[in-house]
């Protein structure tokens, strides 16, 4: 999965992602979301809250210097559209997050 570059239009990025997900996965499927967030308990909890009640398995790991935390979310998603909706929701609600 590629990180969206600043030059790339978000809708173009999501259109390509949807196409890749349709080509490579049978839906519904378990999907692994990965995010990098500044180490802040509230921001990490915000990511967890977005996936609450979906049966997600969430793992966190702090960077060596402790400035950032990676958040991995394994969860069953219905379709590529639901994956994209979650990426957009995290990006809109959590300042400084990087979606991988």
C-alpha positions in Angstrom: 0.0 0.0 0.0 1.4 3.4 -0.9 1.2 6.6 1.1 -0.8 9.3 -0.6 1.6 12.0 -1.7 0.8 15.7 -1.3 0.9 16.2 -5.1 -1.7 13.4 -5.7 -5.3 14.4 -5.6 -7.1 12.5 -2.9 -9.9 11.3 -5.2 -7.5 10.0 -7.7 -5.6 8.1 -4.9 -8.8 6.6 -3.6 -10.0 5.6 -7.1 -6.7 3.7 -7.7 -6.9 2.1 -4.3 -10.5 0.9 -4.9 -9.4 -0.6 -8.2 -6.4 -2.4 -6.6 -8.6 -3.7 -3.8 -11.2 -5.0 -6.2 -8.5 -6.7 -8.3 -6.7 -8.4 -5.4 -9.3 -9.3 -2.8 -12.5 -11.2 -2.5 -15.0 -9.2 -0.4 -15.9 -9.2 2.4 -12.4 -9.7 3.7 -10.1 -9.0 6.6 -8.2 -5.8 5.9 -5.1 -4.5 7.7 -5.1 -0.7 8.2 -1.9 0.9 9.3 -1.6 4.4 10.6 1.3 6.5 12.1 0.1 9.0 14.7 2.0 11.4 16.9 2.3 9.7 20.3 -0.7 11.1 22.1 -3.0 8.8 24.1 -6.1 10.8 22.9 -5.2 10.5 19.2 -4.5 6.7 19.6 -7.8 6.3 21.4 -9.5 8.3 18.6 -8.2 5.8 16.0 -9.4 2.9 18.2 -12.8 4.6 18.6 -13.3 4.8 14.8 -13.0 1.0 14.6 -15.0 0.3 17.8 -17.9 -2.2 17.5 -16.4 -3.7 14.3 -14.6 -6.6 16.0 -11.2 -5.1 15.1 -7.9 -6.4 16.5 -5.8 -3.3 17.2 -2.1 -3.3 18.0 0.1 -0.3 18.7 3.9 0.1 18.8 5.8 3.2 19.8 8.7 4.4 17.7 12.3 4.1 19.0 12.4 7.7 20.2 8.7 7.6 21.3 7.6 10.5 19.1 5.2 8.4 17.0 3.1 5.3 17.4 2.1 2.9 14.7 -1.5 1.7 15.0 -2.4 -1.5 13.1 -6.1 -2.4 12.8 -7.1 -5.9 11.5 -10.8 -5.9 10.8 -13.4 -7.5 8.5 -14.6 -5.0 5.9 -17.5 -5.4 3.5 -16.1 -3.8 0.4 -13.4 -1.5 -0.9 -15.8 1.4 -0.4 -16.0 0.7 3.3 -12.2 0.6 3.5 -11.9 4.0 1.8 -14.6 5.4 4.1 -12.5 4.4 7.1 -9.4 5.9 5.7 -11.2 9.2 5.0 -12.8 9.2 8.5 -9.4 8.7 10.2 -7.8 11.4 8.0 -10.6 13.9 8.8 -10.9 13.3 12.5 -7.2 12.9 13.6 -4.7 15.7 13.0 -1.2 14.6 12.0 -2.1 11.0 11.1 -0.3 9.2 8.2 -2.2 6.4 6.5 -0.1 3.6 5.1 
